[in-house]
Amino acid sequence: MRSSKVFSIDGETFDIGVVSLKREAPVLDKFAERTEDGDLNREIIGVYFNYTMTFPEMNINTNEYARLYDKVTEPVEFHTVTVPGTIGSFTYQAYITGVTDELLRIDLDKDINYWGNLQIKFIAKTPSRS
């Protein structure tokens, strides 16, 4: 899936292709307890939709890459994220649990650092299904 503009963060789009978009849907419990006979009693809070985005190994648009990196490393509690859903798009409140990338190349003549393999993990603030 090498596509750009498939997502937005706080209403901002970024002209950087996404190479992978994974989602998970953990079911969180208010409580889950086994009785002595092995039966499980549980109360579900809801299902949370979490997404992990991965970007290309190398991005030659260093200004756009820097803008995205600055956005996802802002010291804010939550972001409004729009990503592809099962049908159409899905917008939700999320927090970022981690941002990783790696330095791939340094152009000493132009004083430019090329970063890539950026990965961002978004965790839902509230259940998407309850």
N, C-alpha and C positions, 0 to 999 in steps of 0.2 A: 504494500500500500504506500507507494511513494507519492504523496500528495501534500499540497500546501493549503493553508486556510481551512483545514478540517476542524479546527478548534479555535476557541477564543478564551481569554482570561480577562475578567473584569471588563468585557466589551472590546478588548484589543485583539486584533488578529496579527499574525506574524507570518511573513513570507519565508517560511522555512518548511521544507518537506518533512512530514512525519513518516518514518519507515516502519514503525510498529505502534499499535495502540491495543493494549491488552486491558481487559476488564475482569474484575472478580466481584462476586456477590456474596459476601459472608452473611450468615444469619447470626445475629447476636441475641443472646438470651438475657432476660432480666434475672432469671435464675434457672439453674438446671441441677437437679438433685436426684440421685438414685435412692430408692428405698431398699430396705434389707433384702427383699425378694428379687432385686435387680431391675425392677421397673423404673423408668425414667419419668419424672415429673419436670415439666419445663414451661416457662412462660417466655415467649419470644417478644423482643422489643421490635425487631424489624429486620429487613434485608437492606444492606448498604451497598451501593454501587461505587466501586473504587476503580480508578483507571491508572494505568502506567503508560506514559508516552516515551518513545525512543526516537531520537533524531539521527540524521545521517552521521557517518563516520567523520566527514569533514564538510564544513560549510564555508564557502568562499565569501558569503555576505557577512562579514565580521560585524558590521554595524547592527544588522538585524539580529544576529546571534547574541550580541551584547545586550540588546534591548530585551530579548526574551529572558536571558539569564538574570538581568536586573529585576525583571518582573517577578520571576519565580523565587527569587531570593529576598524579596521585600519582607521586612519584619512585620507582617500583618497576620492576624489570627486566621482569617478566611478569605477565599477568593470565590468569585462567581465564575464557574467553568462551563463552557459549552463544548460538547464532544458529540461524535456520532452515537446515536442510540440504536436500539434494535430496528426502529423505523424512524427516519428523520433524525433530528438532533435532540440532545438531552442536556438540559441546563440544571446545574445544582450548585449548592454551597459546598466547598471542600477546603481542606487544609492540606498543606504539602508536608509530607513526612521526610522527604529526601530529594536532593538534587545532586546528581553526579555527572561529571564529564571528565575528559582527559585532554591534555595538551598533545596535539598531533604533529605540529610543525611550527617552527619559528622562522619568519622571514626577517633576517637582520637588516637587509638593505631597506626595507619598507617599515621596519619596526612594527610588524604585525604578528600577533600570535594566533594560530589557527587551532581552535578547540573543536572537539566533536564527541561523538558517542554520548551525547547528552541524554539523560534519563530522568524523568520527573514522576513522582508517585503522588497521586491525589487521593485523599481519603474523604468520604462523604461525612458531612457534619451531622446530618439527620438521616433517618431511614428513607430509602426511596420507595419501599413497600412495607406497609405495616398492617 
